[in-house]
Amino acid sequence: METKNGKIIDTMLGIEDHGIFTCFITIDYGGAQQGFGGYCLGGDFTTKYIKGILKVVGVDEWEQLRGKYVRVEHGEDGIIKRIGNILKD
């Protein structure tokens, strides 16, 4: 696993072009960018997933995510596996 710090520069919460309810966060590592999310949201998972992201980043509203810094953990494949608070473990 590789860990990097990054800044959330863009967010999306809504219905994508195929009619799927989803959310997406774009993270900038200082020159390189990567997306996190894109999962089909529904049922209890949606509430837990969105509330988990807000809690980890330390905000109360989705719109407050932009400009916040996070710690990102990548798998061997380079895909983001987890995001975390930049100051707290």
Helices and strands as residue ranges (DSSP letters): E 2-15, E 21-28, E 33-37, H 43-57, G 62-64, E 69-74, E 80-85
